[in-house]
């Protein structure tokens, strides 16, 4: 069954770092843009970042620029989200998704993502 599986979520103190991974199983990623989303408690899901198939283009939500870095390893069918200087407001379930096209200039509407992972919990708290 084709799927995306996220990992790397944890409880971390403010100012700490985490690297999330998103691994594809039975699913081709190399020709598609990938994205990370998150859903904080009591809030709607929001786009975090996206990356083009060749990783030459990345996009970040303005509020996260400079702290989060998205990358991918095409050979391993894996995407990553490096999160630094974490804040309590970064607490959320983080999801990766495959975009139906290779455009990574911005986060697209949800109907443009055809596969989603189950999510991984990130909690930032002292």
C-alpha positions as CSV (number, residue, x, y, z in Angstrom):
1,X,0.0,0.0,0.0
2,X,1.5,3.3,-1.0
3,X,2.2,5.5,2.0
4,X,4.2,8.3,3.6
5,X,5.6,7.8,7.1
6,X,6.8,10.6,9.2
7,X,9.2,10.2,12.2
8,X,11.4,12.3,14.4
9,X,8.8,14.1,16.5
10,X,9.6,14.4,20.2
11,X,9.4,16.5,23.3
12,X,12.0,19.2,23.1
13,X,12.8,22.3,25.2
14,X,12.4,25.8,23.8
15,X,15.5,26.7,21.7
16,X,16.1,23.1,20.8
17,X,16.3,21.4,17.4
18,X,14.6,18.4,15.7
19,X,14.9,16.8,12.3
20,X,11.7,15.2,11.0
21,X,11.8,12.6,8.3
22,X,9.2,11.5,5.8
23,X,9.8,8.2,4.0
24,X,7.9,6.9,1.1
25,X,6.9,3.3,0.7
26,X,5.5,2.0,-2.5
27,X,5.2,5.5,-3.8
28,X,7.2,7.5,-6.3
29,X,8.4,10.8,-5.1
30,X,11.2,11.9,-7.5
31,X,9.0,13.7,-10.0
32,X,6.8,15.5,-7.4
33,X,7.1,18.4,-5.1
34,X,6.8,17.5,-1.4
35,X,5.5,19.6,1.4
36,X,5.3,19.7,5.2
37,X,2.2,20.9,7.0
38,X,1.4,21.2,10.7
39,X,-1.7,21.3,12.9
40,X,-1.4,23.0,16.2
41,X,-3.9,22.2,19.0
42,X,-7.1,24.0,18.3
43,X,-6.0,25.4,15.0
44,X,-6.3,24.5,11.3
45,X,-3.7,22.7,9.4
46,X,-1.1,25.1,7.9
47,X,1.5,24.8,5.3
48,X,5.1,24.9,6.5
49,X,7.3,24.4,3.5
50,X,7.6,22.7,0.2
51,X,10.4,21.6,-2.1
52,X,10.7,20.9,-5.8
53,X,11.6,17.5,-7.2
54,X,15.2,18.4,-7.8
55,X,15.4,20.4,-4.5
56,X,16.5,23.5,-6.4
57,X,13.4,25.4,-5.1
58,X,12.1,25.6,-1.6
59,X,9.3,27.7,-0.1
60,X,8.7,28.5,3.6
61,X,5.9,30.2,5.4
62,X,7.2,33.6,6.2
63,X,7.0,33.1,10.0
64,X,9.3,30.1,9.8
65,X,12.0,31.4,7.5
66,X,15.4,31.2,9.0
67,X,14.5,28.5,11.5
68,X,13.2,25.6,9.4
69,X,15.0,24.0,6.5
70,X,13.5,21.4,4.1
71,X,15.5,19.0,2.1
72,X,15.1,15.7,0.3
73,X,17.1,12.7,-0.7
74,X,15.7,11.4,-4.0
75,X,17.6,8.2,-3.8
76,X,16.1,7.4,-0.5
77,X,12.6,8.7,-1.3
78,X,12.8,10.7,1.9
79,X,12.1,14.3,2.8
80,X,13.4,16.1,5.9
81,X,12.5,19.1,7.9
82,X,15.3,20.5,10.1
83,X,13.8,22.7,12.8
84,X,16.0,24.9,14.9
85,X,15.3,27.5,17.7
86,X,12.1,25.8,18.4
87,X,9.4,27.7,20.2
88,X,6.3,26.6,22.2
89,X,4.1,27.8,19.3
90,X,5.8,25.2,17.0
91,X,4.0,22.5,19.0
92,X,1.9,20.6,16.5
93,X,1.5,17.4,14.6
94,X,3.6,17.6,11.5
95,X,2.6,16.0,8.3
96,X,4.3,15.4,5.0
97,X,2.4,15.3,1.7
98,X,3.1,14.6,-2.0
99,X,2.0,17.3,-4.3
100,X,0.4,16.4,-7.6
101,X,2.8,18.7,-9.5
102,X,6.4,19.7,-9.4
103,X,5.8,23.4,-8.5
104,X,7.3,24.5,-5.3
105,X,6.9,28.3,-5.4
106,X,4.3,28.2,-2.6
107,X,2.1,25.9,-0.6
108,X,-0.9,24.9,-2.7
109,X,-4.5,24.1,-1.8
110,X,-5.0,20.8,-0.1
111,X,-6.6,19.2,-3.2
112,X,-3.2,19.4,-4.8
113,X,-1.8,16.8,-2.5
114,X,-2.6,13.2,-3.1
115,X,-0.8,11.4,-0.4
116,X,-0.4,12.3,3.3
117,X,1.4,10.8,6.2
118,X,-0.1,10.0,9.5
119,X,1.8,12.8,11.2
120,X,4.5,13.0,14.0
121,X,4.0,14.9,17.2
122,X,6.4,17.8,18.1
123,X,6.0,19.3,21.5
124,X,8.1,22.2,22.6
125,X,7.9,22.8,26.3
126,X,10.2,23.3,29.3
